Amino acid sequence: MTKDNTVVDKDLVVDGPLSDNERLKGQSDYLRGGIAEDLKDGLTGGFKGDNFQLIRFHGMYEQDDRDIRAARVESKLEPKKNVMLRCRLPGGIINPQQWLGIDEFAEKHTDYGSIRITNRQTFQFHGVLKDDIKPMHQWLHQLGLDSLATAGDVNRNVLCTSNPVESKLHAEAYEWAKKISEHLLPKTNAYADIWLDGEKLFSTELSKPTTKEASDPTEPILGNTYLPRKFKTAVVIPPHNDVDLHANDLNFVAIGENGKLVGFNVLVGGGLSFEHGNTKTFPELAYEFGFVKLDDVLKVAEAVVTTQRDWGNRSDRKNAKTRYTIQRVGADRFAAEVEKRAGITFEATRPYEFTSRGDRIGWVEGVDKKWHLTLFIENGRLLDFPGRPLKTGVRKIAEIHTGDFRLTANQNIIVANVSADQKEKIEQIARDHALIVDSVTPLRKQAMACVSLPTCPLAMAEAERYLPSFIDTLDDIMAKHGVADDTIITRITGCPNGCGRAMLAEIALVGKAPGRYNLHVGGNLIGTRIPKLYKENIATDEIITIIDDWIKDWSENREDGEAFGDFAIRREIVKPVIDSAKDFWAAN
């Protein structure tokens, strides 16, 4: 089951001093810390000490506006601290009433007034000031929403293929995404105690562990120090890999028979983050473990999580993700432990294939004769821009829509389950508010960027703010070389942390410094190959020149139907990555 059919014979648990995050989790009183007391401190807009990290388990990151940071420091003012909140929304489904509620909060209580759809298939509020944090959680609760465990060392928001066509199979897969999410949530009452004054958050019936080996009665699955690092899970329905399964620690690939879900292939250990220059870090594709029937899904999910909980690296957080555990102990050994803990035996992987990625922009009709409209939202940023009142447009649709919305893992929004008599009216609203623009190119529809500057503290270069102009330039190049109707999956991230999923793109820009990026190339259309570093730390003008030459060559010398990433490998712009640990860092 390992890629080279070997198992590394090393200790299961890494020796060495624990990282400080392990201390703060263990001393947090199950994620409570001093958050409640810190909220009352009006001398700072931020959180002190351990609370800065602990609020992440409650779905928030402390940030500040880096565009004005220097000016505020010069004026002897604290940086303008605020929080970004990420909602828990397994499968990305939200009803119109909930949408209207989050729209209202964004308008009244955030610095930017925007709603951002993320590639974790949910939405984020940006720029929430300290006095509005607790009211924000209570507002979400009244809408039937929460942000528990959307950040921190836990299983995060569970993705599920949006798939608006195969409605019956999607409905079953979506239910499993919800079950997995609820099963793996932290069981501590800290979220409810701090934000909801103790009001019950979710059904305890859904959160019982499947094994009897739990050593911690409060956190029987996660334990009192939770996971060594963040953990991501996805449910995907072939042949459409719209969730980028290889970006996730745990993946359930839906297998249907006669239109009915019968089980899942399980893949473990995918992940895309790395650190510039640190050869111990690298992106990795997930490993095939085998097929499981529906009755065993929660058992397997729990077993994978608890194995990573117990075997993961708690000394070096840069080597703490599931893929590094598997690299250390071997996939065969890891899978055998999952089988033992779950009390199952993996069956042979059932046949499946991926043929596409991204979202189907525009109208499609489902098998149930309902209509689904996928709206392209560049960078997922819903705001009323000049001449493009996007946020108002979605609100007006929500005011009349009787179906639901599906947020996609590609930062778009699906107006789902539209009846035939509503179709024309919804389309007119979308066109009137620039939510449908026929001139958007295939290249732009497939492009994606992380938030980056000015709010992300990790950002080294622009991403969201640079992508529109970068794609303008690439569109001109594509038109110049006669390939404007084709596409190249292009992604930009402000740092190598993986949020924009650049390491599954055909062309990827990874931020290195202001105006400078590492250029990677060679991923494929279906998201099953990691692109390789072509050139490091180069300015945008040089990147444009390089890509212009590539696209010219592609337009003149590609084989029939050959995608750009495949062409890049065949022409040896870069060599294919075989062993991520070595070849990802190898010089070309």
Buried (B, 14 or more C-beta within 10 A) or exposed (E): BBBEEEBEEEEEBBEEEBBEBBEBBBEBBBBBBBBBEBBEBEEEBBBEEBBBBBBBBBBBBBBBBBEBBEEBEEEEEEBBBBBBBBBBBBBBBBBBEBBBBBBEBBBEBBBBBBBBBBBBBBBBBBBBBBEBBBEBBBBBBEBEBBBBBBBBBBBBBBBBBBBBBBBBBBEBBBBBBBBBBBBBBBBBBBBBBBBBEEEEBBEEEEBEBBBEEBEEEBBBBBBBBBBBBBBBBBBBBBEBBBBBBBBBBBBBBBBBEEEEBBBBBBBBBBBBBBEBEEEEBBBBBBBBBBBBEEEBBBBBBBBBBBBBBBBBBBBBBBBBBBBBBBBBBBBBBBBBBBBEBBEBEBEEBBEBEBEBBBBBBBBBBBEEEBBBBBBBBBBBBBBBEEEBBBBBBBBBBBEEBEBBBBBBBBBBBBBBBBEEEBBEEBBEBBEEBBBBEEEBBBBBBBBBBBBBBBBBEBBBBBBBBBBEEBBEBBBEBBEEBEBBEBBBBBBBBBBBBBBBBBBBBBBBBBBBEEEBBBBBBBBBBBBBBBBBBBBBEBEBEEBBEBBBEBBBBBBEEBEEEBBBBBBBBEBEBBEBBEEBBEBBBBEE
